[in-house]
Amino acid sequence: MSSEQCPSCGGQLAVNQDGWKICHSCGYASPPGVVPAPSLPART
């Protein structure tokens, strides 16, 4: 995985050693395990 964009401000997210995605621009933090759904066709 390369750099990801912050969903809050669009800045660059950094992943710390605990797996949290942190945005240094606005302070957004996403805990580990909360991953965007992979871009696969939805099966209902």
mmCIF file of the N, C-alpha and C atoms, coordinates in Angstrom:
data_MODEL
# 
_entry.id   MODEL 
# 
loop_
_atom_site.group_PDB 
_atom_site.id 
_atom_site.type_symbol 
_atom_site.label_atom_id 
_atom_site.label_alt_id 
_atom_site.label_comp_id 
_atom_site.label_asym_id 
_atom_site.label_entity_id 
_atom_site.label_seq_id 
_atom_site.pdbx_PDB_ins_code 
_atom_site.Cartn_x 
_atom_site.Cartn_y 
_atom_site.Cartn_z 
_atom_site.occupancy 
_atom_site.B_iso_or_equiv 
_atom_site.pdbx_formal_charge 
_atom_site.auth_seq_id 
_atom_site.auth_comp_id 
_atom_site.auth_asym_id 
_atom_site.auth_atom_id 
_atom_site.pdbx_PDB_model_num 
ATOM 1   N N  . MET A 1 1  ? 0.846   -1.202  0.000  1.00 0.00 ? 1  MET A N  1 
ATOM 2   C CA . MET A 1 1  ? 0.000   0.000   0.000  1.00 0.00 ? 1  MET A CA 1 
ATOM 3   C C  . MET A 1 1  ? 0.877   1.246   0.000  1.00 0.00 ? 1  MET A C  1 
ATOM 4   N N  . SER A 1 2  ? 0.533   2.170   -0.863 1.00 0.00 ? 2  SER A N  1 
ATOM 5   C CA . SER A 1 2  ? 1.272   3.427   -0.893 1.00 0.00 ? 2  SER A CA 1 
ATOM 6   C C  . SER A 1 2  ? 0.527   4.451   -0.045 1.00 0.00 ? 2  SER A C  1 
ATOM 7   N N  . SER A 1 3  ? 0.794   5.724   -0.265 1.00 0.00 ? 3  SER A N  1 
ATOM 8   C CA . SER A 1 3  ? 0.153   6.759   0.527  1.00 0.00 ? 3  SER A CA 1 
ATOM 9   C C  . SER A 1 3  ? -1.346  6.792   0.257  1.00 0.00 ? 3  SER A C  1 
ATOM 10  N N  . GLU A 1 4  ? -2.105  7.083   1.291  1.00 0.00 ? 4  GLU A N  1 
ATOM 11  C CA . GLU A 1 4  ? -3.547  7.170   1.154  1.00 0.00 ? 4  GLU A CA 1 
ATOM 12  C C  . GLU A 1 4  ? -3.992  8.578   1.493  1.00 0.00 ? 4  GLU A C  1 
ATOM 13  N N  . GLN A 1 5  ? -5.164  8.950   0.986  1.00 0.00 ? 5  GLN A N  1 
ATOM 14  C CA . GLN A 1 5  ? -5.669  10.286  1.256  1.00 0.00 ? 5  GLN A CA 1 
ATOM 15  C C  . GLN A 1 5  ? -6.619  10.288  2.438  1.00 0.00 ? 5  GLN A C  1 
ATOM 16  N N  . CYS A 1 6  ? -6.533  11.336  3.223  1.00 0.00 ? 6  CYS A N  1 
ATOM 17  C CA . CYS A 1 6  ? -7.421  11.503  4.363  1.00 0.00 ? 6  CYS A CA 1 
ATOM 18  C C  . CYS A 1 6  ? -8.836  11.778  3.864  1.00 0.00 ? 6  CYS A C  1 
ATOM 19  N N  . PRO A 1 7  ? -9.830  11.020  4.348  1.00 0.00 ? 7  PRO A N  1 
ATOM 20  C CA . PRO A 1 7  ? -11.213 11.246  3.928  1.00 0.00 ? 7  PRO A CA 1 
ATOM 21  C C  . PRO A 1 7  ? -11.778 12.553  4.469  1.00 0.00 ? 7  PRO A C  1 
ATOM 22  N N  . SER A 1 8  ? -11.102 13.131  5.457  1.00 0.00 ? 8  SER A N  1 
ATOM 23  C CA . SER A 1 8  ? -11.592 14.356  6.067  1.00 0.00 ? 8  SER A CA 1 
ATOM 24  C C  . SER A 1 8  ? -11.107 15.598  5.332  1.00 0.00 ? 8  SER A C  1 
ATOM 25  N N  . CYS A 1 9  ? -9.775  15.672  5.096  1.00 0.00 ? 9  CYS A N  1 
ATOM 26  C CA . CYS A 1 9  ? -9.231  16.889  4.489  1.00 0.00 ? 9  CYS A CA 1 
ATOM 27  C C  . CYS A 1 9  ? -8.511  16.639  3.169  1.00 0.00 ? 9  CYS A C  1 
ATOM 28  N N  . GLY A 1 10 ? -8.308  15.358  2.815  1.00 0.00 ? 10 GLY A N  1 
ATOM 29  C CA . GLY A 1 10 ? -7.629  15.061  1.563  1.00 0.00 ? 10 GLY A CA 1 
ATOM 30  C C  . GLY A 1 10 ? -6.119  15.048  1.675  1.00 0.00 ? 10 GLY A C  1 
ATOM 31  N N  . GLY A 1 11 ? -5.625  15.250  2.894  1.00 0.00 ? 11 GLY A N  1 
ATOM 32  C CA . GLY A 1 11 ? -4.186  15.228  3.107  1.00 0.00 ? 11 GLY A CA 1 
ATOM 33  C C  . GLY A 1 11 ? -3.653  13.808  3.120  1.00 0.00 ? 11 GLY A C  1 
ATOM 34  N N  . GLN A 1 12 ? -2.347  13.675  3.258  1.00 0.00 ? 12 GLN A N  1 
ATOM 35  C CA . GLN A 1 12 ? -1.740  12.346  3.233  1.00 0.00 ? 12 GLN A CA 1 
ATOM 36  C C  . GLN A 1 12 ? -1.872  11.663  4.582  1.00 0.00 ? 12 GLN A C  1 
ATOM 37  N N  . LEU A 1 13 ? -2.301  10.407  4.547  1.00 0.00 ? 13 LEU A N  1 
ATOM 38  C CA . LEU A 1 13 ? -2.394  9.618   5.762  1.00 0.00 ? 13 LEU A CA 1 
ATOM 39  C C  . LEU A 1 13 ? -1.093  8.867   5.988  1.00 0.00 ? 13 LEU A C  1 
ATOM 40  N N  . ALA A 1 14 ? -0.669  8.822   7.235  1.00 0.00 ? 14 ALA A N  1 
ATOM 41  C CA . ALA A 1 14 ? 0.489   8.021   7.609  1.00 0.00 ? 14 ALA A CA 1 
ATOM 42  C C  . ALA A 1 14 ? 0.005   6.900   8.516  1.00 0.00 ? 14 ALA A C  1 
ATOM 43  N N  . VAL A 1 15 ? 0.593   5.715   8.363  1.00 0.00 ? 15 VAL A N  1 
ATOM 44  C CA . VAL A 1 15 ? 0.206   4.583   9.198  1.00 0.00 ? 15 VAL A CA 1 
ATOM 45  C C  . VAL A 1 15 ? 1.274   4.373   10.259 1.00 0.00 ? 15 VAL A C  1 
ATOM 46  N N  . ASN A 1 16 ? 0.869   4.407   11.531 1.00 0.00 ? 16 ASN A N  1 
ATOM 47  C CA . ASN A 1 16 ? 1.854   4.236   12.591 1.00 0.00 ? 16 ASN A CA 1 
ATOM 48  C C  . ASN A 1 16 ? 2.077   2.765   12.898 1.00 0.00 ? 16 ASN A C  1 
ATOM 49  N N  . GLN A 1 17 ? 2.933   2.482   13.856 1.00 0.00 ? 17 GLN A N  1 
ATOM 50  C CA . GLN A 1 17 ? 3.319   1.095   14.125 1.00 0.00 ? 17 GLN A CA 1 
ATOM 51  C C  . GLN A 1 17 ? 2.173   0.257   14.672 1.00 0.00 ? 17 GLN A C  1 
ATOM 52  N N  . ASP A 1 18 ? 1.136   0.899   15.180 1.00 0.00 ? 18 ASP A N  1 
ATOM 53  C CA . ASP A 1 18 ? -0.014  0.164   15.709 1.00 0.00 ? 18 ASP A CA 1 
ATOM 54  C C  . ASP A 1 18 ? -1.076  -0.074  14.647 1.00 0.00 ? 18 ASP A C  1 
ATOM 55  N N  . GLY A 1 19 ? -0.847  0.463   13.451 1.00 0.00 ? 19 GLY A N  1 
ATOM 56  C CA . GLY A 1 19 ? -1.798  0.248   12.368 1.00 0.00 ? 19 GLY A CA 1 
ATOM 57  C C  . GLY A 1 19 ? -2.804  1.374   12.207 1.00 0.00 ? 19 GLY A C  1 
ATOM 58  N N  . TRP A 1 20 ? -2.717  2.394   13.061 1.00 0.00 ? 20 TRP A N  1 
ATOM 59  C CA . TRP A 1 20 ? -3.625  3.531   12.937 1.00 0.00 ? 20 TRP A CA 1 
ATOM 60  C C  . TRP A 1 20 ? -3.221  4.385   11.750 1.00 0.00 ? 20 TRP A C  1 
ATOM 61  N N  . LYS A 1 21 ? -4.235  4.857   11.020 1.00 0.00 ? 21 LYS A N  1 
ATOM 62  C CA . LYS A 1 21 ? -3.972  5.800   9.931  1.00 0.00 ? 21 LYS A CA 1 
ATOM 63  C C  . LYS A 1 21 ? -4.170  7.204   10.485 1.00 0.00 ? 21 LYS A C  1 
ATOM 64  N N  . ILE A 1 22 ? -3.125  7.991   10.462 1.00 0.00 ? 22 ILE A N  1 
ATOM 65  C CA . ILE A 1 22 ? -3.142  9.317   11.057 1.00 0.00 ? 22 ILE A CA 1 
ATOM 66  C C  . ILE A 1 22 ? -2.917  10.375  9.988  1.00 0.00 ? 22 ILE A C  1 
ATOM 67  N N  . CYS A 1 23 ? -3.750  11.413  10.012 1.00 0.00 ? 23 CYS A N  1 
ATOM 68  C CA . CYS A 1 23 ? -3.528  12.548  9.116  1.00 0.00 ? 23 CYS A CA 1 
ATOM 69  C C  . CYS A 1 23 ? -2.860  13.655  9.906  1.00 0.00 ? 23 CYS A C  1 
ATOM 70  N N  . HIS A 1 24 ? -1.658  14.027  9.496  1.00 0.00 ? 24 HIS A N  1 
ATOM 71  C CA . HIS A 1 24 ? -0.931  15.050  10.235 1.00 0.00 ? 24 HIS A CA 1 
ATOM 72  C C  . HIS A 1 24 ? -1.451  16.447  9.924  1.00 0.00 ? 24 HIS A C  1 
ATOM 73  N N  . SER A 1 25 ? -2.275  16.572  8.875  1.00 0.00 ? 25 SER A N  1 
ATOM 74  C CA . SER A 1 25 ? -2.789  17.887  8.507  1.00 0.00 ? 25 SER A CA 1 
ATOM 75  C C  . SER A 1 25 ? -3.961  18.301  9.389  1.00 0.00 ? 25 SER A C  1 
ATOM 76  N N  . CYS A 1 26 ? -4.925  17.372  9.576  1.00 0.00 ? 26 CYS A N  1 
ATOM 77  C CA . CYS A 1 26 ? -6.130  17.766  10.314 1.00 0.00 ? 26 CYS A CA 1 
ATOM 78  C C  . CYS A 1 26 ? -6.325  16.969  11.599 1.00 0.00 ? 26 CYS A C  1 
ATOM 79  N N  . GLY A 1 27 ? -5.494  15.941  11.804 1.00 0.00 ? 27 GLY A N  1 
ATOM 80  C CA . GLY A 1 27 ? -5.599  15.181  13.038 1.00 0.00 ? 27 GLY A CA 1 
ATOM 81  C C  . GLY A 1 27 ? -6.539  13.990  12.961 1.00 0.00 ? 27 GLY A C  1 
ATOM 82  N N  . TYR A 1 28 ? -7.046  13.700  11.766 1.00 0.00 ? 28 TYR A N  1 
ATOM 83  C CA . TYR A 1 28 ? -7.909  12.539  11.579 1.00 0.00 ? 28 TYR A CA 1 
ATOM 84  C C  . TYR A 1 28 ? -7.152  11.264  11.936 1.00 0.00 ? 28 TYR A C  1 
ATOM 85  N N  . ALA A 1 29 ? -7.838  10.338  12.595 1.00 0.00 ? 29 ALA A N  1 
ATOM 86  C CA . ALA A 1 29 ? -7.221  9.058   12.925 1.00 0.00 ? 29 ALA A CA 1 
ATOM 87  C C  . ALA A 1 29 ? -8.207  7.934   12.683 1.00 0.00 ? 29 ALA A C  1 
ATOM 88  N N  . SER A 1 30 ? -7.746  6.884   12.000 1.00 0.00 ? 30 SER A N  1 
ATOM 89  C CA . SER A 1 30 ? -8.585  5.730   11.728 1.00 0.00 ? 30 SER A CA 1 
ATOM 90  C C  . SER A 1 30 ? -7.968  4.510   12.393 1.00 0.00 ? 30 SER A C  1 
ATOM 91  N N  . PRO A 1 31 ? -8.700  3.877   13.321 1.00 0.00 ? 31 PRO A N  1 
ATOM 92  C CA . PRO A 1 31 ? -8.143  2.720   14.023 1.00 0.00 ? 31 PRO A CA 1 
ATOM 93  C C  . PRO A 1 31 ? -7.922  1.543   13.091 1.00 0.00 ? 31 PRO A C  1 
ATOM 94  N N  . PRO A 1 32 ? -7.002  0.648   13.433 1.00 0.00 ? 32 PRO A N  1 
ATOM 95  C CA . PRO A 1 32 ? -6.736  -0.522  12.598 1.00 0.00 ? 32 PRO A CA 1 
ATOM 96  C C  . PRO A 1 32 ? -7.962  -1.413  12.507 1.00 0.00 ? 32 PRO A C  1 
ATOM 97  N N  . GLY A 1 33 ? -8.126  -2.068  11.365 1.00 0.00 ? 33 GLY A N  1 
ATOM 98  C CA . GLY A 1 33 ? -9.268  -2.952  11.187 1.00 0.00 ? 33 GLY A CA 1 
ATOM 99  C C  . GLY A 1 33 ? -10.392 -2.269  10.435 1.00 0.00 ? 33 GLY A C  1 
ATOM 100 N N  . VAL A 1 34 ? -10.398 -0.935  10.434 1.00 0.00 ? 34 VAL A N  1 
ATOM 101 C CA . VAL A 1 34 ? -11.406 -0.207  9.676  1.00 0.00 ? 34 VAL A CA 1 
ATOM 102 C C  . VAL A 1 34 ? -10.821 0.070   8.303  1.00 0.00 ? 34 VAL A C  1 
ATOM 103 N N  . VAL A 1 35 ? -11.091 -0.841  7.375  1.00 0.00 ? 35 VAL A N  1 
ATOM 104 C CA . VAL A 1 35 ? -10.485 -0.768  6.051  1.00 0.00 ? 35 VAL A CA 1 
ATOM 105 C C  . VAL A 1 35 ? -11.572 -0.527  5.017  1.00 0.00 ? 35 VAL A C  1 
ATOM 106 N N  . PRO A 1 36 ? -11.346 0.383   4.083  1.00 0.00 ? 36 PRO A N  1 
ATOM 107 C CA . PRO A 1 36 ? -12.326 0.575   3.004  1.00 0.00 ? 36 PRO A CA 1 
ATOM 108 C C  . PRO A 1 36 ? -12.556 -0.723  2.256  1.00 0.00 ? 36 PRO A C  1 
ATOM 109 N N  . ALA A 1 37 ? -13.773 -0.957  1.819  1.00 0.00 ? 37 ALA A N  1 
ATOM 110 C CA . ALA A 1 37 ? -14.090 -2.191  1.105  1.00 0.00 ? 37 ALA A CA 1 
ATOM 111 C C  . ALA A 1 37 ? -13.263 -2.271  -0.169 1.00 0.00 ? 37 ALA A C  1 
ATOM 112 N N  . PRO A 1 38 ? -12.740 -3.445  -0.475 1.00 0.00 ? 38 PRO A N  1 
ATOM 113 C CA . PRO A 1 38 ? -11.981 -3.605  -1.715 1.00 0.00 ? 38 PRO A CA 1 
ATOM 114 C C  . PRO A 1 38 ? -12.873 -3.361  -2.923 1.00 0.00 ? 38 PRO A C  1 
ATOM 115 N N  . SER A 1 39 ? -12.279 -2.883  -3.993 1.00 0.00 ? 39 SER A N  1 
ATOM 116 C CA . SER A 1 39 ? -13.075 -2.547  -5.174 1.00 0.00 ? 39 SER A CA 1 
ATOM 117 C C  . SER A 1 39 ? -13.434 -3.806  -5.954 1.00 0.00 ? 39 SER A C  1 
ATOM 118 N N  . LEU A 1 40 ? -14.348 -4.577  -5.397 1.00 0.00 ? 40 LEU A N  1 
ATOM 119 C CA . LEU A 1 40 ? -14.838 -5.783  -6.043 1.00 0.00 ? 40 LEU A CA 1 
ATOM 120 C C  . LEU A 1 40 ? -16.336 -5.618  -6.261 1.00 0.00 ? 40 LEU A C  1 
ATOM 121 N N  . PRO A 1 41 ? -16.884 -6.300  -7.246 1.00 0.00 ? 41 PRO A N  1 
ATOM 122 C CA . PRO A 1 41 ? -18.334 -6.214  -7.471 1.00 0.00 ? 41 PRO A CA 1 
ATOM 123 C C  . PRO A 1 41 ? -19.097 -6.648  -6.224 1.00 0.00 ? 41 PRO A C  1 
ATOM 124 N N  . ALA A 1 42 ? -20.075 -5.875  -5.834 1.00 0.00 ? 42 ALA A N  1 
ATOM 125 C CA . ALA A 1 42 ? -20.868 -6.219  -4.659 1.00 0.00 ? 42 ALA A CA 1 
ATOM 126 C C  . ALA A 1 42 ? -21.738 -7.434  -4.948 1.00 0.00 ? 42 ALA A C  1 
ATOM 127 N N  . ARG A 1 43 ? -21.710 -8.376  -4.025 1.00 0.00 ? 43 ARG A N  1 
ATOM 128 C CA . ARG A 1 43 ? -22.537 -9.572  -4.195 1.00 0.00 ? 43 ARG A CA 1 
ATOM 129 C C  . ARG A 1 43 ? -23.659 -9.540  -3.171 1.00 0.00 ? 43 ARG A C  1 
ATOM 130 N N  . THR A 1 44 ? -24.882 -9.520  -3.646 1.00 0.00 ? 44 THR A N  1 
ATOM 131 C CA . THR A 1 44 ? -26.014 -9.439  -2.733 1.00 0.00 ? 44 THR A CA 1 
ATOM 132 C C  . THR A 1 44 ? -26.857 -10.690 -2.814 1.00 0.00 ? 44 THR A C  1 
# 
